Amino acid sequence: GRKRMRGFRVDMDRPITQEIDTKTLTARNEEPITTFRWILGGIKYHNSVEANLEPLSDDEVMVDFQKFFIANKLTIKAPERARDTLKTTFLEGATSSNPSIRLSRGGRGNLFILTKD
């Protein structure tokens, strides 16, 4: 999100969130955006994505994106090619079944560092 046009980049002052439902094997990622900051502190909204998860092994899942939500108003169905793998490479925390830090790498090489609230 840092390479987007100025005014539409992720707001690094607010948290990016991820919710994973282990019962339904679904995930939702949400990123905060603040644009036009010079107008009364800016216009705040969220972009998000919903995905289905398919376990491939103990440390890897297939992520099948279903819908993208722009500014919580516009819904776009994800194209068929919006699928990728995600491999967890490191867990740190209380127990491996309930880690406080997770490092994962996507199939395109993206690195994700997640902390648990």
Secondary structure, DSSP 8 states (H G I E B T S, - for coil): -TTS-TTSSB-TTS--EEEEETTTTEEEEEEEEEE-TTTTT-EEEEEEEEEEEEEEETTEEEEEEEEEEETTTEEEE--TT-EEEEEEEEEESSBTTB-SEEEEEETTS-EEEEE--
